[in-house]
């Protein structure tokens, strides 16, 4: 099990990065890129929802990672509750101004709990649609946040907006075929 101070440090450092970066964003930038930077209490709540395996590997996809708040919350929880689980994280973040903060959070994650990270500096939606278009099977989890993209938002309910967009673009049929 991780030493309590290492998980406290992960949570504290990540939240400090989130607050500092969030204060630097304009509303126009935040809206254009869909940047919301999940606060620590919400990240902990979301991270508490899935069941964790007691051993083996856990794969985490963070498609709009920002500074890594959700990833850090999952790693913090695993450090406390699943010390025998190795985490494999893939993050996507299109905003170059966030890459250093995300790298620092991922480094903190790896120092807190056995974690292997892959940081992708590209647009998740473009990557996922190219994977779908290639005919490769894609887990539904890849598409979780697609409805948050500003160009896709219609109703404001991301799951519905994402599903409608996938249907319009022909991807739902590809997933069901």
N, C-alpha and C positions, 0 to 999 in steps of 0.2 A: 504494500500500500504506500502511496506517496506521502511524504511528510506533509502535515497540514499547512505548514508555512509555504511550501512550494505551490499548493493549489491556491492559497490566499494571494500569493504573489502573481500568479497567472491571472486571476480574476481582477485584481487591483490594477495591474499594468494594462490589461486589455481595456478596462473601463476608462482609465486615464487617457489612453490613445483615442478611444471613441469620443470622449467629451472634447478633447482638443481638436480633433479633426472635424467633428460636427460643427464646432464654433467657427471654423474657417470656411464653411460652405455657404454659398448664397442660395436663396430659395430657387432661383432659376436653374442653377447647377444641380441642386438636389432633385428638382422635378425632372429635368432633362435626363439625368442618368438613373433616376429611381433610387436614389441613395437615402436610406432611412436610418442606418446604423442602429441596430437593435440594442436597446439598453440592457444592462446586465440582468435585471430581474426578469425581463421578458425572455432573454436568451436562456437563463436557467430554467424557466418554465417550459420552454420548447424542448430543451435538452432532457428534461425529466420525463417526457412522454414516451419515447420508445423503450422497449425492453432491451437491456444490454445482455450480450452473451456472458457466461461466466468464465469462458476461456476462448482462445482462438483469435480470430481476426474480426475487426469491425471496420467496414468501409463507410466513409463519410464523404458526401459530395456537397460542397458549398458553392452554389452557382453564381452568387452575387456576393462574394465574401466581404467586401468592404475592408475593414481592418481585422476581421476574423472573430467577431464576438460570439457567433453561434458555434463555430468550431472550438473556440476556447471553452465554452460552457460544456460541450460534449466531452472534451478531454478532461476537464476538471471533474465532471461526474464519474467518468471511467476511472480516474485515478483514485477516487474515494470508494467506488462500488465494485469495480471490475479490474483489480490489479493484474490479473492474468490475461487480459485482453490487449492485443496489439492493434493500434488504430492506424488505418491508412486513409489519409485525407487528400482529396483533390479539390483545390479551390480555383475559382475563376474570378478575376477582377479586371475589368476593362479600363478603369481609371488609373493611369500611370502615377498620379499623385498619391495613390494609396498603397502602391506596391511595397515601399519600404516599411510602412506600418504593418502591413499584412505579413511581410517576412519576419518582422520582429515578433509578432504574435505567434506565428508558426514555430519560430525558434523557442519561444517560451513554452509552447505546447510540448515540443520534443524534450525539453528539459524537465517537464513535470511528469510525463507518462510516456511509455514507449509509443512513439508516433512517427510514422513515415509520411512525409508531405510531398505533394506535387502542386506547385503554384503555377497556374496558367494565366498568362497576361493577355487574355483574349476574351471576346464576347461569348458567353455561354450559349445564348440563343442561336447565334450563327454556327457555333460548333455543333450543337445538338441537332439543328436542322440539317446540317451537312451529313451527320452520321445517319440520321433517319433517311435522307434522300439517297444515301449510298446503298440502302437495303439492309444495313446491319440492324439486328434487333437492339432496341434500347429500352432499358427499364423505365417504367412510368415515373420513377423518382427523379430521373433526369429532367423531367418537364415540370416539376413542382412549382417553380417560380416564374415560368414563362409569361403568365398573365400579368405580372407586374411591369413588364416592359411598356414604357409610355406610348409607343406606337401601337400597342395591342389593347390597352385599357379601353373598355367600352362601358361596362356596368360598374366597375370598381371592385368586383369580386374576382380575385385573380384566378381562381380555379375555373370559373365559368368563362372568363375572358380568354384564358389560355386555351381551354377546350374548344371554344368557338373558332379561334384563330387556327388551331391545328386542323379542325374540320375544313375550314375555308381553303387552307393550303394543301389539303389532300393527305395530311399525315395520319389522321385518325384511320383512314382506310388502310394505309400502309401498316399501321400497328396491328390492325385486326386481320390482315391478310395472312 
